[in-house]
């Protein structure tokens, strides 16, 4: 994916950017020419000249298609344009584009695909708010069944730029070329699966500071949290690097917490202690070398443990057991001033009374629900009326803490800040224990003093980077072991970038 910018715009945000360009000397026709040229260039980069069919709607998306046709034909390609709505007049700048196109132009039919070796979808743009019907729906089905390479202009027809779920049928593209800024549908599941490779092209819209409402999210990357992770000053020591406490489950369920503890160490925490029920102490001690073990019996003992080790962050939940004792421990931990990461059982144990948990969370706490846990904690927010970004933002407002809404398209949100969406990940993470490792990474960064929003964002990215390096077949315990190489490479890239910036500035 070529994001173009970290900013993810709403449909209305892109429209406003177009209007801004028009008011600053960049006409709609000039933008259409640039958009069509960008798509044609991406096509020519990937394919040799071949018989190409462009399905064009009546609006600006269809106008882009006409410019693409003109550019490809000028390069010697065999191109024909099929009008999906021949009974409608061309609208806006598409009318200008139609006057420039002198090649084959005919009403589209299901037989229009005959002889096509490449298909360009320029039927609907990102603003579609209804399901495709009639001939348009038939054509989309035929395009998907053709087996030919498909290029979508701006977004595959049938998707809406602001939504993740298609209303009906949608084009399944091999390449989507969009313009200026990505929209939520280019990143969220399942809509991103319809897009194929995604390129965001610069079409000459002047850079400006957009209204905050136009930026619905930011694409998560290391530049957003450039201070983390870090190695500290040369004279640092383990206590300056933070002290993380991790709650262990019972004797037969200790592995998840151990993975969280090891991840906390790998994230840079100077000291990690597992607070463990008495029966699990020996089990944990026999598996862990660098992590300290402390037993507790009651919630008061647990709090004393947090105080005695002077914990600067805590992780609760991985395989901790869904019972009243865990509920008590969670609420007790939230009574202390240190930031707390809640994962897995620490969330599910409140599914019958989520308000009790939400009423105790603070701005520096982090919760990490997957889709099922999210629905139980925030009933109704995962409804299809909201996309995942909107749902995570609403949940963060309601909970008053950082929410990591996990998945292939994890969204990190906190009240008062623009959410971050992370696509830097791998399907190999769909295996047991990876969420426990993520919780530990977040906790390790929090323990060092990272702001909660940045700690969560950094941990999600590092987690994904490790998975991408390890590839298919990874097991969760390997993610923490991959962290030194991941963080070393990140540090090196940052130093190179800083040196380049200094040279340019000098």
N, C-alpha and C positions, 0 to 999 in steps of 0.2 A: 504494500500500500504506500502511495505517495501522498501524505496528508496535506501538503501545501502550507498549512499553518496549524498551530495547536488549537486554534479557535474553531469550535463547532457551532455553526449558525442554524437558527430556525429558518423556515421557508420565508417568513416575513423579513428576517434579517438580511437574507440574500436579495430580496426585492428592494429593500431600503438601500442596500449597497449599489444596486443597479441605478436607482434613482439618484443616489449621491454622485455616481459616475456621470450620469447625464447632466447634472448640474455643474460639473467641473470639466466640461469639454470632451466627454467620452460618450458619444451617442449610442442609442440602443442598437443601431445598425452596425456601428463599429464593434460593439461587444459581440454581436451575433457573428460577424465575420471572424473575429478572433476565436470565438468558441468553435466554429466550424473548422477553422484552420487547425486548431489544437487537436480536435478529434481525428481529422484527416492525417495529421502528422503521426499520432499514436498508432493509427491503423497501418500506415506505410512502414513504420518501424518494425511491426510484428508480422506483416504478411506481404507476400509478393503480389503484383497486380493480378486481379481475378474478377470474375463476374460478381458484381455487388448489387444487392437490392436494398434500397433505403425506404423504409415505411415511415411516412411523414404525416403527422397530425396537422391541424390547421393553425396552430399557434406558434409561439416562439421555438418550441422544441422541434416542430416540423421545419421552421425556418432554418434552424441549425442544421437539420438534415439536408436541406437544399444547398447550403454552403459547403457541407461535406461533399455532396455529390459534385459540385462545381470543382472543388479542389482535387478530388480524386480523378475526375475526368481529364482535368488539365495535366495530370501526371501520367495519362495513358491508360487509366483503368476503364473497364467497361462497366458503366453505372446506369441503373434506371431507378427512378423515383416512383413509388406507388402511394397514391393519396388515400389515406384511410377514411377521410371524411370528404369525399369529392363534392358533396352537396353544400358544403360550407365555404364561405369566402376565407381566403387567407387573412389572418388578423395581425395587426401591429407590423413589426419589421419583417415578418414572414412574407408579407405581400411584396416587399422590396426584393427579398431573396428569390421569390418566384419569378420576378421579372428578369433576374440575372441568369436563371437556369434555362438553358436552351436544349437540354438533352431530353431523353425519353421520360414522359410523365403520363401516368395512367391511373385510373381508379383501381384500388387494391381489391383483390379477391383471394380466396384461399389457394388459388392456383398460382398466385404471384411468386411463390417460392420456387417454381420450376426453373431449374438451371442456376439457381443462386449458389454461389460458393462462399459468400460472406454476406451476413445480414446486419444492417444497421437499424436499430430501434430508435426512432425519433417520433414516437407517437404521442406520448404524454410526458409532461415535465414533472418536477418534484411537487407541484401544488395540487396533484390529483387528490380529490376528497371523496371519491366514489369508486365502486367496483367497475371494472371494464365490462361493457355489455355489447351485444350484437356482433357486428363484424370485427370490432377491435378485440373482443374476447376470443373469437374464432382465430384471428390472426396470431394472437399471443400463444394459443395452444399449438397452432401449426409451427410457429417459430421454435417452440420448445421441443417439438417432435422431429424437427428437421435434421438434427445432428450436425448442423453447420455452425461455424463460429459466429457468435453474436456480439455486437458492440452496442452498448446502451449509451444514449446521449443524456447526460446529467444524472439519470437514475433509470433503472429498468421500469418500463411501463407496467402499471398495476400497483406500484409502490407509491406511498406518500413520503415526502422527505422528512416529515416530523414523526412518522409512525414506524413501528417495528414489524407489525403484523400486516400482511397484505389483506385487503378487503376481499379479494377474489383471486383470479388468476393473475400471474405476474411473469414477465419475461425473465428467463434464466440466462443471464449474460455471462460471457467469458471475460469481457472487459467493460468497465464503466468509466467514462471520462466525464467528470464533473468540473465545476468552475468556481474559482475564488475561494470558497470554503466548503468543507464537508458538511453534510446534514446528519441528523441522528440516524436516519435509515442506512447511511453508508457504514455505520459502525455497530449498530445494535443487532442482536439476534431476534428473529430469523432473517430479517430483511437483508443483512449483509451477505447471506449465502446466495442471494439472487444476483449479486453484483459482480462476482468474479474478481479479477484484479481491478483495483480502483486507483485511478490517477486523478488528482486535483490540479487542474491547469490554471495558470495565471493568464487572464485575458485582459489585463490592463486596467482593472478597477483600481482607482487610486487608494492607497492605504490611508486609513483614517481611524479615529477612535469611535467605534460604533456604540450605540446605546447598549447598556449592560444586558437588557432583555434580549437583544439579538444573539448574544453568546450563550447558548444553552448549556455548553460544556466545554471543557478543554481536553484535548488528547493528552493522556498521561505520558510524560517522558522526563528524563533526568533534569532537564533545564528548569522544571517547575519546583524542584526540591534540591537545588544545587549544593546546599550545605550538608546533605545527608546521602549516604553514610559517610562518616569521616573518621580518620584515625586518631584525632586529637593532637594536642601539642606534644613536642618531643619529651617533655618532662611529666607526662601524664602517668597515672597508675590505675589499677583495677577499680578502685573505689570512685575515682573521677569518671570512669567510663560507665558507671551506673550499675545498679544491683536489681536484678530481675527475679521475682518470685513466680513460680509456676505450680499450680495446684495439681497434684497427682490423683488419678482415679484409684479404685481399690486394687488389691493384689493381682486380680486376673484381668485388669484393664489399665495397665500402666504405660503401654507403648505410645499412645497418642501424646500424653504429657511429656514423655521423654523426648519425642521428636520436637515438640514445641520448645523444650528447654535447650536442646542442642541448637535449634535454629536461633534462639535468643543469643547464645554465645557467638554463633557465626555472624550474627548481625552486628556484633561489636560490644555487647554488654560485658562489663568487666567481671561480673560475678553473677552466677545463676544458682538459685537454691530451689529445690523441689520441696514443697510443703506437702507431706504425705501422710495418709492414715497409717497407724502403726503397723498394720498387717502388710502394707506395701513397701515399707522402708527397705527391707532386705532385698526385695526383688529389684527395686530401683538401684540400690547401691551396687548390686552385682552387675548391672549393665552400664553404669555411668562412671566415668573417671573424673572428668573436669567439673561435673555438676555436684553441688553440695546437697545433702539430704537432711531434712529436719522433720520430725514427726509431730503430729498434733492430734488431739482427741475431740475437742469441742471448738465451737466458733471463737470462743475467747482465746483458746490456745493458738488458733490460726491467726488471729489479730496480733497476739503477742509475737508470733513468729515473724509477721510482716514488720513489726516494730523493731524486733531484736536484730534482724538482718539489715535494717534501715533500707527496706526495699524502695526503689524509685519508680517501679512499675510492676504490675502483676498480670498474669494470664490465667484465666479460669475457664474451664469448660471442656477441654479435650478429654473425652471418655470419662468424665467425672461422675457419671451416674445421675439419672433424673430422679431426684428424691428431695424430701423436705430439707435434709441436711445441706444439700447443695444450694437450695434457695437461700437458706440462712447465711451460708458462707458468702454468696454473691452480694447480698445486701450489706453484710458486714464489711466486705472489702470496699464497697462503694462509700462506706462511711469514713474511710481514710482519705487523705488529700492526694495520694498518688494516683496516676492514671491507670486504668484497668482495661484490659482487653477481654471481651466476653465472646466465646465461640461455642459452637456445638451444644452440648448439654446445658451449659449456662444460659443459653437462650431458650432451648426447648422446654426447660423446666418451668418456664413462665407462660407456656402456651395457653393455659386456662385463665391466666390473669396477667396479660402483658402490661396493663397499666401500672401494676405494682413495680415492675422493673423499670419502666419508662420514667416513673416518678423519681427514681433515685439516680439516674444517669446524669453525668456532668459533661461540660464541653470538651474536657480532655480525655474522656473515655472513648473506646472504639468497640463497636459491635460488628460481627462479621457473618451475617446470615446468608445462607444460600436461598434459593427461591422458595422452598418449602417453609423454612424458618421465617423468612421475610413475611410470607402470607399469614403465618400464625401470629407474628408479632404486630403486624400492621394490616389487619383485615381490610380488604377493599382497595388498598393502595396498589396492589399488583394487577388490578383490573386492566383490561385491554384499553380502557379509555385513557390511561396514562402510559406513556412509554417508560422504559426503565430509568432513564435519567430523571424524569419528572417524579416517578415513584420514590426514588432514592432521596431526592431533594425534599419531598414532603415528609418522608420518614425521619430525615435528619432534623427537620424543623420540629417534628413532634417529639422526638427522643431527646433533643438538645445535646447530642453527641455526634461523633463521626460514625457514619454508616458505610460499611463496605458491603455493597450488594453484590455477592459473588456470582461468577459465571464466566463463560468465554468472553463476555463483554462486561467485566466487573466495573461497577460505578462506585466511586468514592465521593461521598457528599458530607457537607457540614453546613449548618445554618449560617447564612450570611456570606457564603463563598460560592463561586461557580463550581459545579461538580466536575469531576475528572473521570473520563472513561478510559479504561485500559483494554487495548486489544493486543498488547504485547504479551502473548501467552501461547500455549500449545494445548492441543486436545489430549496430549499425554498426561496432563494434570488431572484427568478424569480417573483417578485411582485413589484408593483409601489412604488417608493420612496427609494428603497434600494441604488440606485446610488447617490441620494442626500445625504444620510447618509454617504456614502463612501467619497464623496467630503468634507463633514464637518470634518470627521476624519483626512483626509490628511491635511486640513487647520489647524486643531487644533494642530497637531504635528509640522507643519511648523512654526506656530506662536511661538512655544516654542524654535525654533532654530534648529530643526532636519534638516539634509541635505535632499534635495528634494527626492533623490533616496530612502533613508532609510524611510522617512516619508511616501512615497507612498507604499513601500513594507510592512511596519509595518501596515499601515491602511488596506491594502487589507487582510492581514492575520488576524488581529483582527476582521474585518468585517466578514470574513468567520467563525472564531471561535465562534462568537456570534450567527451566523445563525445555526451552528451545535448544539449549546446548546439549542437554542429555538425550532428548529425542524420544521416540516411541520405545516403550518397555521400561521407562524409568519407574523406580519405586520411590515412595515419599521420602524415605530416609536419605536418599542421595541428594535431595535438593539442598539441604543444609551444607553437605560436603562440597557442593559446587560453589558456594558463596565466596570463598577467598578469591578464586579466579575471576568470578563475575565482578566483584568489587575492585579488584586490582585493575582489570581492563577499564572499568568505568573511571577510576581515578586517572589512569593514563590518558584516556580520551579527554577528560576535563583539563588536564595539564596542557595537552597539545592545543586544545581550543583556546585556552587562556593565553598561551604563547603566541598563537596566530593573532588573537585580538590585540595583544600588546604591540605586535609588529605593525599591524594596520593602524592602530592608534598612534604609534610613534612616528 
